[in-house]
Structures are given as C-alpha cells and as structure tokens.
Amino acid sequence: MRFLRETWALLGISVKSLPRRLDVVGVAVAGFAGVVLVLVAVLSIGKGFERTLTATGVPDVALVLRKGTGAELSSNLTLNDTEVIGGEPGVAMGPHGPLVSPELLVVINRRKQGSRVETNVPFRGVGPMVFALHPHVHLVAGHLFRPGLNEVIVGRSASQSFAGLGLGDHFRSGHLVWHVVGIFRDGGGIHSSEIWTDLPTLEGAYHRGDNYSALYVRLRKKADYARFRAAVEHDPRLNVRVEPETRYFAKQAQTLSQFIHVAGGILLVLMGLGAIFAALNTMYAVVADRSREIATLRILGYARLPVLVAVLTESLLFAAAGGLAGALLAYLGFNGYEASTLANFSQVVFHFRVSLGLMGTGVADALVLGLLGGIAPALRAARRPAAEAVRTL
C-alpha cells in the first residue's frame, strides 16, 4: 500500500511539472510517433497485398498447372488435358458439362495513369464457365465481351490505375485493337487488376493454338479435393499438379510479405535507436529537472523502488502517447491508399491496410522502446543518494 501511495505521489509531481518541460517531452513523443507511423505504414503494404491475394479464390475450386511450374504465366496445358481432367472424380457438373474453366494468361504493357511509366498488366482469356468458377467477379458497368470480337472487360482497379482502360476506350495489343466494353469488380481480389476477353480470340491474337495457362476446376465439395488431386496427379495421360485456388494465391503473397516484414524490422531497429536516444535525453532531463522534488521525498522516507517505477512509468506514458499518435496518423494517411506492385511479372493493384492489429503492434513496439529508453534514467534517479542530490542544487 505504501509503495502505491508513494508511486502515485511521484506521478502527481510529474504531471504538475509537465507545462514547464513540454519542449523535451514533445521531442520524445514525436520520436515515438515517427517510428510507429513509418513502421505501420510499411507493414500495411504487406497486409494490403496479402489481403488482395487471399481474397482471391474459392475453397471448393482447384487450380491445375503444368508440373514443375509455380505460376500461371509459366504454365502450359492443352485441350486434351482439359478433356481428361473434366472426367476425373470429384469434378462438379453444370448444365453444359463439367465445371472446368481453361484460361490463358499473358501480360501486356500499359502506361500508368498520370505517368509515362509502362508496366505489365495481366490479360486473361476466359471461356463461358468463367463466372461459375470466379463467383466474386461481377460486371458493374457496360456489357460482357462477345465471343469472336476484339472486346474486353477490365477490372475496376486496372481501369482506374492504367491509361486507356476506361469504359469505351480502346488499346492495341497482339496486332489487334481491343475495345473496352465493360468494367467488373472482384470483391477485393487480384482479378480486379486484370483485363478479360474471349479465350479463342486471345489465343488467335497471340498464336497460342489450343494451349492454356491453367485450368480452374470446381469440385462437388471441398472434401473431394484429396481424391481429385490423387486421380489427376497419378493419371499417366497428364503431367500436371493440383493446388487449392486459395492456397495458390496465398503463396503468391508470401515473398512480398516476407520482404516487407524484414524491411519493417530493419526500419524499426534504425528508427527505434533514434527514438530510444530521444527518450534517454528526455528522461535524463526530466530526472535532472525533478532532482529537488525526488531528493526531498527521499529524505522524507520515500523508497527507491517507487522512484524507479514512477520515472519508468512516465517514459512508458510518453511512448504510449507517441505510439497512439503515430498509429492514428498511419491509419488516417495510409489506410485504403491504392498502390501497385509486381507479382509474377505482372502488375497487381492493391490497397494499404492499416488494421487494428497492426496499430496495436506499433503501439506495443513504442512501449518496448519507451521501456528501453527509460530504464537507465529511472535507475539513476532511484540509486542517487538523497544527500548528493541536495548538494548539487
């Protein structure tokens, strides 16, 4: 009880003395806020990209690629593969046959809006089964492309991010002029960064014959995946591998997410050192400024432990204030911010995502830095003999 009373009294003195040391306190709080702002902003890139890819896919859809390939762009399947896989066990049936969507993926160069920089944009050829295999995709403007014509529908993110992909626009690719007749959305998924057209038309434009990049296969139920995979991968007529669609797109996010977390860790260390030194200077200044009060209380019988806890608590409060400010600034400034990055040699548009968990991580990191920056001044204040402190005044 005495410990709490003495600690509370010391904290009360700290609060009363705040107005005369706002400058040094402001430096410490700003240091913590800067660290958290940058850290949360950087990590929100990885979170946003990861969310875009994990939002793509359906649990009961399997993706079939050529064995030995890691992505659609490097895969190559044939019409015979499609016919064989459509007859494998576990494949769901629709009114017009097996729910199998052969798709061809190529990339084209498009200029970013407001820039002269050109980048790769995914251009996907799809067949009549596509919307049964991609239920999150919905047309929001215009109409669907017509088979045999040079018409395309464009994902909303691609339409907003790249020049010449708005409704009614046209662009040249593969020696043909393509007309944008519709805009679609993908519920936050990766397909919103793509251009879609009729599969045979795209095959003809790029001289691909009856070759595809991948097959999307809807299963009767998710539990059929193991049976379907075993049948397909052991079929001597095929040379393919099978993966759940959701897992495939989640894996595409891993490389960038790992890089972002490493970069965030490096930034935390570098900027954190600055914040720790700012906290050290601030808390040493606080201890020096309050030497008279601490010495007086020590002479009156206050123990060393309440002094240590009070000084350390003050440092943690500064860190918490800076951490909360930095997290809030990151949310207001970066949450929902649209950006794009390369994934498998094509551009993917995504939005920064500053989640509550990410903000909490930033504040927790600030508290750790506050603890590291405050412990040395707190120990100095607690260990300093009261008589020595009085003589130096």
C-alpha positions as a LaTeX table, in Angstrom:
\begin{tabular}{lrrr}
\hline
Residue & $x$ (\AA) & $y$ (\AA) & $z$ (\AA) \\
\hline
Met1 & 0.00 & 0.00 & 0.00 \\
Arg2 & 2.85 & 2.39 & 0.86 \\
Phe3 & 4.54 & 1.56 & $-2.44$ \\
Leu4 & 1.41 & 2.53 & $-4.40$ \\
Arg5 & 0.91 & 5.72 & $-2.41$ \\
Glu6 & 4.48 & 6.86 & $-2.93$ \\
Thr7 & 4.44 & 5.95 & $-6.64$ \\
Trp8 & 1.18 & 7.87 & $-7.13$ \\
Ala9 & 2.59 & 10.90 & $-5.36$ \\
Leu10 & 5.66 & 10.91 & $-7.62$ \\
Leu11 & 3.48 & 10.60 & $-10.72$ \\
Gly12 & 1.39 & 13.52 & $-9.49$ \\
Ile13 & 4.52 & 15.66 & $-9.28$ \\
Ser14 & 5.40 & 14.63 & $-12.83$ \\
Val15 & 2.01 & 15.71 & $-14.15$ \\
Lys16 & 2.20 & 19.08 & $-12.40$ \\
Ser17 & 5.64 & 19.77 & $-13.85$ \\
Leu18 & 4.66 & 18.94 & $-17.45$ \\
Pro19 & 3.88 & 22.54 & $-18.55$ \\
Arg20 & 7.46 & 23.69 & $-17.98$ \\
Arg21 & 9.03 & 20.83 & $-19.97$ \\
Leu22 & 6.69 & 20.47 & $-22.91$ \\
Asp23 & 9.56 & 21.00 & $-25.35$ \\
Val24 & 11.62 & 17.99 & $-24.26$ \\
Val25 & 8.52 & 15.85 & $-23.78$ \\
Gly26 & 7.35 & 16.82 & $-27.28$ \\
Val27 & 10.64 & 15.63 & $-28.78$ \\
Ala28 & 10.28 & 12.21 & $-27.14$ \\
Val29 & 6.62 & 11.82 & $-28.12$ \\
Ala30 & 7.36 & 12.91 & $-31.69$ \\
Gly31 & 10.19 & 10.37 & $-31.89$ \\
Phe32 & 7.94 & 7.53 & $-30.85$ \\
Ala33 & 5.17 & 8.74 & $-33.17$ \\
Gly34 & 7.56 & 8.86 & $-36.14$ \\
Val35 & 8.77 & 5.32 & $-35.56$ \\
Val36 & 5.24 & 3.94 & $-35.30$ \\
Leu37 & 3.99 & 5.96 & $-38.27$ \\
Val38 & 6.70 & 4.62 & $-40.59$ \\
Leu39 & 6.56 & 1.07 & $-39.23$ \\
Val40 & 2.77 & 0.75 & $-39.51$ \\
Ala41 & 2.75 & 2.37 & $-42.96$ \\
Val42 & 5.38 & $-0.07$ & $-44.26$ \\
Leu43 & 3.72 & $-3.14$ & $-42.76$ \\
Ser44 & 0.34 & $-2.04$ & $-44.12$ \\
Ile45 & 1.74 & $-2.56$ & $-47.63$ \\
Gly46 & 2.29 & $-6.25$ & $-46.94$ \\
Lys47 & $-1.08$ & $-6.57$ & $-45.20$ \\
Gly48 & $-2.90$ & $-4.94$ & $-48.10$ \\
Phe49 & $-1.16$ & $-7.06$ & $-50.73$ \\
Glu50 & $-1.73$ & $-10.21$ & $-48.71$ \\
Arg51 & $-5.40$ & $-9.39$ & $-48.27$ \\
Thr52 & $-5.84$ & $-8.82$ & $-52.01$ \\
Leu53 & $-4.39$ & $-12.22$ & $-52.86$ \\
Thr54 & $-6.07$ & $-14.15$ & $-50.04$ \\
Ala55 & $-9.41$ & $-12.59$ & $-51.03$ \\
Thr56 & $-8.97$ & $-14.28$ & $-54.40$ \\
Gly57 & $-10.19$ & $-17.82$ & $-54.72$ \\
Val58 & $-12.97$ & $-20.16$ & $-53.64$ \\
Pro59 & $-12.45$ & $-23.06$ & $-51.19$ \\
Asp60 & $-14.02$ & $-25.68$ & $-53.49$ \\
Val61 & $-12.07$ & $-24.65$ & $-56.59$ \\
Ala62 & $-8.81$ & $-26.39$ & $-57.56$ \\
Leu63 & $-6.16$ & $-24.91$ & $-59.82$ \\
Val64 & $-4.37$ & $-27.20$ & $-62.27$ \\
Leu65 & $-0.94$ & $-26.17$ & $-63.65$ \\
Arg66 & 1.79 & $-27.89$ & $-65.64$ \\
Lys67 & 4.02 & $-29.91$ & $-63.31$ \\
Gly68 & 7.21 & $-28.08$ & $-62.39$ \\
Thr69 & 5.74 & $-24.59$ & $-62.79$ \\
Gly70 & 4.99 & $-22.21$ & $-59.95$ \\
Ala71 & 2.69 & $-19.71$ & $-61.65$ \\
Glu72 & 0.12 & $-19.42$ & $-64.42$ \\
Leu73 & 2.38 & $-17.38$ & $-66.70$ \\
Ser74 & 4.93 & $-20.18$ & $-66.96$ \\
Ser75 & 2.38 & $-23.00$ & $-67.23$ \\
Asn76 & 1.15 & $-24.62$ & $-70.44$ \\
Leu77 & $-1.80$ & $-27.02$ & $-70.78$ \\
Thr78 & $-3.56$ & $-28.44$ & $-73.82$ \\
Leu79 & $-7.11$ & $-29.14$ & $-74.96$ \\
Asn80 & $-6.53$ & $-32.84$ & $-74.26$ \\
Asp81 & $-5.64$ & $-32.00$ & $-70.64$ \\
Thr82 & $-8.94$ & $-30.18$ & $-70.29$ \\
Glu83 & $-10.97$ & $-33.10$ & $-71.63$ \\
Val84 & $-9.22$ & $-35.63$ & $-69.39$ \\
Ile85 & $-9.47$ & $-33.52$ & $-66.23$ \\
Gly86 & $-13.16$ & $-32.87$ & $-66.84$ \\
Gly87 & $-13.80$ & $-36.57$ & $-66.41$ \\
Glu88 & $-11.83$ & $-37.05$ & $-63.18$ \\
Pro89 & $-13.66$ & $-37.94$ & $-59.93$ \\
Gly90 & $-14.91$ & $-35.09$ & $-57.77$ \\
Val91 & $-15.47$ & $-32.58$ & $-60.59$ \\
Ala92 & $-18.77$ & $-30.71$ & $-60.26$ \\
Met93 & $-21.16$ & $-30.83$ & $-63.22$ \\
Gly94 & $-23.13$ & $-27.92$ & $-64.63$ \\
Pro95 & $-25.94$ & $-27.71$ & $-67.19$ \\
His96 & $-23.39$ & $-27.76$ & $-70.02$ \\
Gly97 & $-20.90$ & $-30.27$ & $-68.66$ \\
Pro98 & $-18.01$ & $-30.31$ & $-66.18$ \\
Leu99 & $-17.34$ & $-27.01$ & $-64.40$ \\
Val100 & $-13.85$ & $-26.57$ & $-65.79$ \\
Ser101 & $-12.56$ & $-23.20$ & $-66.94$ \\
Pro102 & $-9.46$ & $-23.25$ & $-69.19$ \\
Glu103 & $-7.77$ & $-19.85$ & $-69.03$ \\
Leu104 & $-4.89$ & $-18.24$ & $-70.88$ \\
Leu105 & $-2.83$ & $-15.55$ & $-69.14$ \\
Val106 & $-0.50$ & $-13.16$ & $-70.95$ \\
Val107 & 0.84 & $-9.74$ & $-70.00$ \\
Ile108 & 0.71 & $-6.50$ & $-71.96$ \\
Asn109 & 2.34 & $-3.13$ & $-71.41$ \\
Arg110 & 0.13 & $-0.28$ & $-70.27$ \\
Arg111 & 1.02 & 3.18 & $-69.07$ \\
Lys112 & 0.11 & 4.16 & $-65.51$ \\
Gln113 & $-2.40$ & 6.96 & $-65.08$ \\
Gly114 & $-0.67$ & 10.34 & $-64.89$ \\
Ser115 & 2.71 & 8.84 & $-65.72$ \\
Arg116 & 4.86 & 7.87 & $-68.68$ \\
Val117 & 5.95 & 4.67 & $-66.99$ \\
Glu118 & 4.76 & 1.48 & $-68.65$ \\
Thr119 & 4.21 & $-1.70$ & $-66.70$ \\
Asn120 & 2.88 & $-5.23$ & $-67.20$ \\
Val121 & $-0.87$ & $-5.75$ & $-66.89$ \\
Pro122 & $-2.42$ & $-9.27$ & $-66.83$ \\
Phe123 & $-4.56$ & $-10.06$ & $-69.89$ \\
Arg124 & $-6.70$ & $-13.19$ & $-69.36$ \\
Gly125 & $-8.62$ & $-15.21$ & $-71.91$ \\
Val126 & $-11.64$ & $-16.95$ & $-70.41$ \\
Gly127 & $-14.46$ & $-19.20$ & $-71.56$ \\
Pro128 & $-18.19$ & $-19.47$ & $-70.81$ \\
Met129 & $-17.61$ & $-21.29$ & $-67.48$ \\
Val130 & $-15.57$ & $-18.44$ & $-66.00$ \\
Phe131 & $-18.22$ & $-16.85$ & $-63.80$ \\
Ala132 & $-19.15$ & $-20.22$ & $-62.29$ \\
Leu133 & $-15.50$ & $-20.63$ & $-61.25$ \\
His134 & $-14.99$ & $-16.99$ & $-60.16$ \\
Pro135 & $-18.23$ & $-16.15$ & $-58.30$ \\
His136 & $-16.78$ & $-12.97$ & $-56.76$ \\
Val137 & $-16.48$ & $-11.37$ & $-60.20$ \\
His138 & $-19.42$ & $-9.13$ & $-61.15$ \\
Leu139 & $-19.93$ & $-6.74$ & $-64.04$ \\
Val140 & $-20.54$ & $-3.20$ & $-62.72$ \\
Ala141 & $-20.65$ & $-1.20$ & $-65.97$ \\
Gly142 & $-21.13$ & $-1.87$ & $-69.66$ \\
His143 & $-21.68$ & $-5.37$ & $-71.01$ \\
Leu144 & $-19.83$ & $-8.66$ & $-71.33$ \\
Phe145 & $-17.44$ & $-9.16$ & $-74.24$ \\
Arg146 & $-18.90$ & $-11.03$ & $-77.21$ \\
Pro147 & $-17.13$ & $-14.17$ & $-78.48$ \\
Gly148 & $-15.11$ & $-13.72$ & $-81.64$ \\
Leu149 & $-14.87$ & $-9.93$ & $-81.30$ \\
Asn150 & $-11.96$ & $-7.86$ & $-80.03$ \\
Glu151 & $-13.85$ & $-6.83$ & $-76.91$ \\
Val152 & $-12.61$ & $-6.86$ & $-73.33$ \\
Ile153 & $-13.89$ & $-6.23$ & $-69.84$ \\
Val154 & $-11.49$ & $-4.58$ & $-67.39$ \\
Gly155 & $-11.16$ & $-4.96$ & $-63.63$ \\
Arg156 & $-12.09$ & $-1.79$ & $-61.78$ \\
Ser157 & $-8.64$ & $-1.40$ & $-60.19$ \\
Ala158 & $-6.92$ & $-1.76$ & $-63.57$ \\
Ser159 & $-9.36$ & 0.67 & $-65.16$ \\
Gln160 & $-8.59$ & 3.30 & $-62.53$ \\
Ser161 & $-4.83$ & 2.73 & $-62.46$ \\
Phe162 & $-3.83$ & 2.39 & $-66.11$ \\
Ala163 & $-4.35$ & 4.69 & $-69.07$ \\
Gly164 & $-6.67$ & 3.68 & $-71.91$ \\
Leu165 & $-8.62$ & 1.07 & $-69.94$ \\
Gly166 & $-11.75$ & 3.07 & $-69.18$ \\
Leu167 & $-15.19$ & 2.10 & $-70.45$ \\
Gly168 & $-15.35$ & 2.95 & $-74.15$ \\
Asp169 & $-11.56$ & 3.18 & $-74.55$ \\
His170 & $-9.52$ & 1.06 & $-76.94$ \\
Phe171 & $-5.90$ & $-0.12$ & $-76.98$ \\
Arg172 & $-3.60$ & $-2.04$ & $-79.30$ \\
Ser173 & $-2.02$ & $-5.37$ & $-78.31$ \\
Gly174 & $-1.09$ & $-8.50$ & $-80.24$ \\
His175 & $-1.52$ & $-6.64$ & $-83.57$ \\
Leu176 & $-5.19$ & $-6.08$ & $-82.75$ \\
Val177 & $-7.20$ & $-3.16$ & $-81.43$ \\
Trp178 & $-9.22$ & $-4.13$ & $-78.36$ \\
His179 & $-12.34$ & $-2.28$ & $-77.23$ \\
Val180 & $-13.27$ & $-1.91$ & $-73.56$ \\
Val181 & $-16.98$ & $-2.74$ & $-73.30$ \\
Gly182 & $-17.34$ & $-3.49$ & $-69.59$ \\
Ile183 & $-15.92$ & $-2.94$ & $-66.10$ \\
Phe184 & $-16.00$ & $-5.64$ & $-63.41$ \\
Arg185 & $-15.07$ & $-5.95$ & $-59.76$ \\
Asp186 & $-13.66$ & $-8.91$ & $-57.88$ \\
Gly187 & $-14.58$ & $-8.25$ & $-54.25$ \\
Gly188 & $-11.08$ & $-7.02$ & $-53.42$ \\
Gly189 & $-9.33$ & $-9.88$ & $-55.21$ \\
Ile190 & $-6.47$ & $-9.94$ & $-57.68$ \\
His191 & $-8.65$ & $-10.28$ & $-60.78$ \\
Ser192 & $-9.66$ & $-6.64$ & $-60.37$ \\
Ser193 & $-6.19$ & $-5.82$ & $-61.73$ \\
Glu194 & $-6.75$ & $-7.81$ & $-64.93$ \\
Ile195 & $-8.22$ & $-7.48$ & $-68.41$ \\
Trp196 & $-10.53$ & $-10.31$ & $-69.58$ \\
Thr197 & $-11.55$ & $-11.34$ & $-73.07$ \\
Asp198 & $-12.86$ & $-14.29$ & $-75.05$ \\
Leu199 & $-10.40$ & $-17.21$ & $-74.81$ \\
Pro200 & $-10.31$ & $-18.26$ & $-78.51$ \\
Thr201 & $-9.90$ & $-14.61$ & $-79.56$ \\
Leu202 & $-6.88$ & $-14.15$ & $-77.27$ \\
Glu203 & $-5.39$ & $-17.46$ & $-78.41$ \\
Gly204 & $-5.63$ & $-16.32$ & $-82.02$ \\
Ala205 & $-4.16$ & $-12.90$ & $-81.28$ \\
Tyr206 & $-1.10$ & $-14.44$ & $-79.64$ \\
His207 & $-0.87$ & $-17.57$ & $-81.83$ \\
Arg208 & $-1.30$ & $-19.92$ & $-78.91$ \\
Gly209 & $-3.47$ & $-22.53$ & $-80.62$ \\
Asp210 & $-5.45$ & $-24.60$ & $-78.13$ \\
Asn211 & $-2.99$ & $-24.03$ & $-75.30$ \\
Tyr212 & $-3.92$ & $-22.63$ & $-71.90$ \\
Ser213 & $-2.10$ & $-21.39$ & $-68.83$ \\
Ala214 & $-4.24$ & $-23.09$ & $-66.21$ \\
Leu215 & $-7.47$ & $-24.91$ & $-65.53$ \\
Tyr216 & $-9.83$ & $-23.82$ & $-62.78$ \\
Val217 & $-11.92$ & $-26.77$ & $-61.62$ \\
Arg218 & $-14.95$ & $-26.56$ & $-59.33$ \\
Leu219 & $-15.32$ & $-29.62$ & $-57.11$ \\
Arg220 & $-18.59$ & $-31.05$ & $-55.88$ \\
Lys221 & $-17.48$ & $-30.24$ & $-52.36$ \\
Lys222 & $-14.26$ & $-29.17$ & $-50.65$ \\
Ala223 & $-13.77$ & $-32.68$ & $-49.21$ \\
Asp224 & $-13.36$ & $-34.04$ & $-52.76$ \\
Tyr225 & $-10.05$ & $-32.21$ & $-53.19$ \\
Ala226 & $-7.79$ & $-35.04$ & $-51.98$ \\
Arg227 & $-9.50$ & $-37.61$ & $-54.22$ \\
Phe228 & $-9.43$ & $-35.28$ & $-57.23$ \\
Arg229 & $-5.76$ & $-34.41$ & $-56.74$ \\
Ala230 & $-4.72$ & $-38.05$ & $-56.36$ \\
Ala231 & $-6.60$ & $-39.05$ & $-59.52$ \\
Val232 & $-5.22$ & $-36.18$ & $-61.61$ \\
Glu233 & $-1.59$ & $-36.33$ & $-60.49$ \\
His234 & $-1.43$ & $-40.11$ & $-60.93$ \\
Asp235 & $-3.15$ & $-40.17$ & $-64.33$ \\
Pro236 & $-0.50$ & $-41.28$ & $-66.87$ \\
Arg237 & $-2.14$ & $-39.13$ & $-69.56$ \\
Leu238 & $-1.38$ & $-35.96$ & $-67.63$ \\
Asn239 & 1.73 & $-34.09$ & $-66.49$ \\
Val240 & 0.17 & $-31.62$ & $-64.10$ \\
Arg241 & $-0.01$ & $-30.60$ & $-60.46$ \\
Val242 & $-3.06$ & $-29.55$ & $-58.45$ \\
Glu243 & $-3.38$ & $-26.93$ & $-55.76$ \\
Pro244 & $-6.35$ & $-25.32$ & $-53.98$ \\
Glu245 & $-7.02$ & $-21.94$ & $-55.57$ \\
Thr246 & $-6.98$ & $-20.17$ & $-52.21$ \\
Arg247 & $-3.59$ & $-21.67$ & $-51.28$ \\
Tyr248 & $-2.09$ & $-20.80$ & $-54.66$ \\
Phe249 & $-2.89$ & $-17.10$ & $-54.36$ \\
Ala250 & $-1.93$ & $-17.00$ & $-50.68$ \\
Lys251 & 1.53 & $-18.37$ & $-51.62$ \\
Gln252 & 1.96 & $-15.62$ & $-54.22$ \\
Ala253 & 1.81 & $-13.08$ & $-51.37$ \\
Gln254 & 4.45 & $-14.76$ & $-49.21$ \\
Thr255 & 7.56 & $-13.41$ & $-50.93$ \\
Leu256 & 6.50 & $-9.77$ & $-50.78$ \\
Ser257 & 5.09 & $-10.14$ & $-47.26$ \\
Gln258 & 8.37 & $-11.61$ & $-46.02$ \\
Phe259 & 10.34 & $-8.83$ & $-47.67$ \\
Ile260 & 8.06 & $-6.19$ & $-46.13$ \\
His261 & 8.43 & $-7.69$ & $-42.66$ \\
Val262 & 12.22 & $-7.81$ & $-42.98$ \\
Ala263 & 12.28 & $-4.21$ & $-44.22$ \\
Gly264 & 9.94 & $-3.21$ & $-41.40$ \\
Gly265 & 12.21 & $-4.89$ & $-38.86$ \\
Ile266 & 15.24 & $-3.02$ & $-40.19$ \\
Leu267 & 13.35 & 0.28 & $-40.08$ \\
Leu268 & 12.21 & $-0.46$ & $-36.54$ \\
Val269 & 15.78 & $-1.06$ & $-35.41$ \\
Leu270 & 17.23 & 2.01 & $-37.15$ \\
Met271 & 14.47 & 4.45 & $-36.24$ \\
Gly272 & 13.99 & 2.78 & $-32.88$ \\
Leu273 & 17.56 & 3.62 & $-31.91$ \\
Gly274 & 16.79 & 7.27 & $-32.57$ \\
Ala275 & 13.62 & 7.07 & $-30.50$ \\
Ile276 & 15.50 & 5.39 & $-27.65$ \\
Phe277 & 18.13 & 8.14 & $-27.60$ \\
Ala278 & 15.37 & 10.76 & $-27.68$ \\
Ala279 & 13.71 & 9.04 & $-24.74$ \\
Leu280 & 17.03 & 8.81 & $-22.88$ \\
Asn281 & 17.70 & 12.51 & $-23.30$ \\
Thr282 & 14.16 & 13.39 & $-22.31$ \\
Met283 & 14.08 & 11.22 & $-19.22$ \\
Tyr284 & 17.56 & 12.33 & $-18.11$ \\
Ala285 & 16.33 & 15.92 & $-18.48$ \\
Val286 & 13.19 & 15.03 & $-16.52$ \\
Val287 & 15.24 & 13.43 & $-13.74$ \\
Ala288 & 17.59 & 16.45 & $-13.61$ \\
Asp289 & 14.64 & 18.85 & $-13.58$ \\
Arg290 & 12.98 & 16.98 & $-10.72$ \\
Ser291 & 16.10 & 16.33 & $-8.66$ \\
Arg292 & 14.90 & 18.68 & $-5.92$ \\
Glu293 & 11.49 & 17.01 & $-5.59$ \\
Ile294 & 12.97 & 13.49 & $-5.68$ \\
Ala295 & 15.68 & 14.39 & $-3.16$ \\
Thr296 & 13.14 & 15.96 & $-0.82$ \\
Leu297 & 10.87 & 12.93 & $-1.00$ \\
Arg298 & 13.80 & 10.56 & $-0.45$ \\
Ile299 & 14.80 & 12.49 & 2.68 \\
Leu300 & 11.18 & 12.25 & 3.85 \\
Gly301 & 11.42 & 8.49 & 3.63 \\
Tyr302 & 10.29 & 7.60 & 0.11 \\
Ala303 & 11.81 & 4.30 & $-1.05$ \\
Arg304 & 13.90 & 3.87 & $-4.18$ \\
Leu305 & 11.50 & 1.44 & $-5.89$ \\
Pro306 & 8.61 & 3.95 & $-6.19$ \\
Val307 & 11.09 & 6.47 & $-7.70$ \\
Leu308 & 12.22 & 3.90 & $-10.28$ \\
Val309 & 8.66 & 2.86 & $-11.14$ \\
Ala310 & 7.42 & 6.45 & $-11.39$ \\
Val311 & 10.19 & 7.53 & $-13.78$ \\
Leu312 & 9.80 & 4.37 & $-15.87$ \\
Thr313 & 6.01 & 4.81 & $-15.98$ \\
Glu314 & 6.47 & 8.36 & $-17.20$ \\
Ser315 & 8.68 & 7.13 & $-20.04$ \\
Leu316 & 6.10 & 4.49 & $-20.95$ \\
Leu317 & 3.33 & 7.11 & $-20.96$ \\
Phe318 & 5.34 & 9.24 & $-23.40$ \\
Ala319 & 5.86 & 6.15 & $-25.56$ \\
Ala320 & 2.16 & 5.27 & $-25.42$ \\
Ala321 & 1.16 & 8.80 & $-26.40$ \\
Gly322 & 3.63 & 8.80 & $-29.30$ \\
Gly323 & 2.64 & 5.28 & $-30.35$ \\
Leu324 & $-1.08$ & 6.10 & $-30.38$ \\
Ala325 & $-0.45$ & 9.31 & $-32.31$ \\
Gly326 & 1.73 & 7.51 & $-34.87$ \\
Ala327 & $-0.78$ & 4.67 & $-35.30$ \\
Leu328 & $-3.65$ & 7.12 & $-35.76$ \\
Leu329 & $-1.67$ & 9.16 & $-38.30$ \\
Ala330 & $-0.83$ & 5.97 & $-40.20$ \\
Tyr331 & $-4.50$ & 4.99 & $-40.29$ \\
Leu332 & $-5.66$ & 8.41 & $-41.46$ \\
Gly333 & $-2.89$ & 8.80 & $-44.00$ \\
Phe334 & $-2.44$ & 5.32 & $-45.44$ \\
Asn335 & $-5.44$ & 3.06 & $-44.81$ \\
Gly336 & $-7.08$ & 2.40 & $-48.16$ \\
Tyr337 & $-4.31$ & 4.11 & $-50.14$ \\
Glu338 & $-4.09$ & 2.50 & $-53.57$ \\
Ala339 & $-0.78$ & 1.24 & $-54.90$ \\
Ser340 & 0.51 & $-1.43$ & $-57.25$ \\
Thr341 & 3.38 & $-3.86$ & $-57.30$ \\
Leu342 & 4.75 & $-6.65$ & $-59.46$ \\
Ala343 & 3.63 & $-10.20$ & $-58.77$ \\
Asn344 & 4.73 & $-12.95$ & $-61.16$ \\
Phe345 & 5.88 & $-10.36$ & $-63.71$ \\
Ser346 & 2.55 & $-8.55$ & $-63.83$ \\
Gln347 & 1.17 & $-5.56$ & $-62.01$ \\
Val348 & $-1.26$ & $-6.07$ & $-59.13$ \\
Val349 & $-3.25$ & $-3.15$ & $-57.75$ \\
Phe350 & $-3.96$ & $-3.30$ & $-54.02$ \\
His351 & $-4.80$ & $-1.04$ & $-51.09$ \\
Phe352 & $-2.77$ & $-0.39$ & $-47.95$ \\
Arg353 & $-4.47$ & $-1.96$ & $-44.94$ \\
Val354 & $-3.89$ & $-0.43$ & $-41.52$ \\
Ser355 & $-5.71$ & $-2.90$ & $-39.26$ \\
Leu356 & $-6.33$ & $-2.62$ & $-35.53$ \\
Gly357 & $-3.86$ & $-5.45$ & $-35.01$ \\
Leu358 & $-1.20$ & $-3.58$ & $-36.94$ \\
Met359 & $-1.86$ & $-0.40$ & $-34.96$ \\
Gly360 & $-1.61$ & $-2.41$ & $-31.75$ \\
Thr361 & 1.73 & $-3.83$ & $-32.89$ \\
Gly362 & 3.02 & $-0.31$ & $-33.49$ \\
Val363 & 1.95 & 0.87 & $-30.03$ \\
Ala364 & 3.46 & $-2.23$ & $-28.42$ \\
Asp365 & 6.76 & $-1.58$ & $-30.20$ \\
Ala366 & 6.68 & 2.02 & $-28.96$ \\
Leu367 & 6.21 & 0.79 & $-25.39$ \\
Val368 & 9.22 & $-1.51$ & $-25.74$ \\
Leu369 & 11.29 & 1.43 & $-27.00$ \\
Gly370 & 9.97 & 3.56 & $-24.13$ \\
Leu371 & 11.00 & 0.89 & $-21.65$ \\
Leu372 & 14.49 & 0.69 & $-23.15$ \\
Gly373 & 14.82 & 4.46 & $-23.19$ \\
Gly374 & 13.52 & 4.98 & $-19.69$ \\
Ile375 & 15.15 & 2.27 & $-17.65$ \\
Ala376 & 18.62 & 3.87 & $-17.40$ \\
Pro377 & 17.34 & 7.30 & $-16.22$ \\
Ala378 & 14.95 & 5.54 & $-13.85$ \\
Leu379 & 17.77 & 3.51 & $-12.32$ \\
Arg380 & 19.89 & 6.64 & $-11.98$ \\
Ala381 & 17.11 & 8.51 & $-10.21$ \\
Ala382 & 16.43 & 5.59 & $-7.84$ \\
Arg383 & 20.08 & 4.93 & $-6.97$ \\
Arg384 & 21.19 & 8.51 & $-6.48$ \\
Pro385 & 21.79 & 9.25 & $-2.79$ \\
Ala386 & 19.43 & 11.90 & $-1.47$ \\
Ala387 & 22.24 & 13.91 & 0.22 \\
Glu388 & 24.18 & 14.08 & $-3.06$ \\
Ala389 & 21.11 & 15.29 & $-4.93$ \\
Val390 & 20.54 & 18.05 & $-2.36$ \\
Arg391 & 24.19 & 19.24 & $-2.53$ \\
Thr392 & 24.03 & 19.63 & $-6.32$ \\
Leu393 & 21.04 & 22.01 & $-6.18$ \\
\hline
\end{tabular}
